[in-house]
Amino acid sequence: MIKKLTRHGNSLALVIDRGVLDLLKIGADTPLEITTDGRALVIEPARGEARRRRLAKALGEGHRRYGRMLRRLAD
């Protein structure tokens, strides 16, 4: 599917077809997370705050346990 951006005030908007919204169970009030890899946009329903906190805790623990080793490997 190829889409064009439409002007919305001073911004640009991407209109998502109803079929796609229904398939993904996304509505007007669904919070969306937008990320990029530098070449493409990824738009997905935002995950819960509890999951985000667990990930941050796991990353912190990994950094605490392996940070020095990873820094030495990078040098």
Phi, psi and omega per residue, in radians:
M1 nan 2.233 3.100
I2 -1.893 2.283 -3.118
K3 -2.193 2.729 3.015
K4 -2.002 2.609 3.052
L5 -1.323 2.581 3.085
T6 -2.052 2.593 3.141
R7 -1.276 2.352 3.116
H8 -2.422 1.597 -3.028
G9 1.173 -2.240 3.100
N10 -1.588 0.118 -3.087
S11 -2.035 3.115 3.017
L12 -2.049 2.557 -3.103
A13 -2.209 2.605 3.043
L14 -1.918 2.082 -3.137
V15 -1.570 2.172 -3.112
I16 -1.791 2.230 -3.091
D17 -1.096 2.602 -3.118
R18 -0.976 -0.701 3.141
G19 -1.038 -0.715 3.115
V20 -1.192 -0.748 3.109
L21 -1.052 -0.763 3.128
D22 -1.130 -0.738 -3.138
L23 -1.048 -0.728 -3.105
L24 -1.567 -0.040 -3.118
K25 1.010 0.835 3.128
I26 -1.949 2.343 3.081
G27 -2.167 -3.104 -3.108
A28 -1.084 -0.458 -3.096
D29 -1.754 0.114 3.131
T30 -1.353 2.111 3.064
P31 -1.205 2.333 -3.110
L32 -2.009 2.507 3.051
E33 -1.859 2.245 -3.120
I34 -2.007 2.144 3.109
T35 -2.255 2.954 3.104
T36 -2.540 2.671 3.020
D37 -1.842 0.211 -3.112
G38 1.682 -0.257 -3.139
R39 -2.197 -0.454 -3.064
A40 -2.424 2.665 3.021
L41 -1.633 2.462 3.027
V42 -2.112 2.113 -3.138
I43 -2.056 2.114 -3.123
E44 -2.523 2.734 3.081
P45 -0.993 2.401 -3.133
A46 -1.146 2.409 3.106
R47 -1.419 2.826 -3.105
G48 -1.117 2.685 3.140
E49 -1.105 -0.600 3.136
A50 -1.082 -0.718 3.124
R51 -1.136 -0.688 3.134
R52 -1.110 -0.708 3.127
R53 -1.158 -0.712 3.110
R54 -1.086 -0.710 3.117
L55 -1.121 -0.789 3.131
A56 -1.068 -0.703 3.113
K57 -1.121 -0.776 3.130
A58 -1.112 -0.726 3.111
L59 -1.121 -0.728 3.104
G60 -1.078 -0.754 3.118
E61 -1.126 -0.739 3.095
G62 -1.097 -0.701 3.107
H63 -1.143 -0.739 3.132
R64 -1.084 -0.764 -3.064
R65 -1.372 -0.638 -2.972
Y66 -2.131 0.041 -3.067
G67 -1.015 -0.831 -3.136
R68 -1.082 -0.757 3.139
M69 -1.093 -0.765 -3.125
L70 -1.150 -0.638 3.080
R71 -1.108 -0.735 3.111
R72 -1.110 -0.708 3.116
L73 -1.129 -0.594 -3.107
A74 -1.271 -0.422 -3.135
D75 -1.356 nan nan
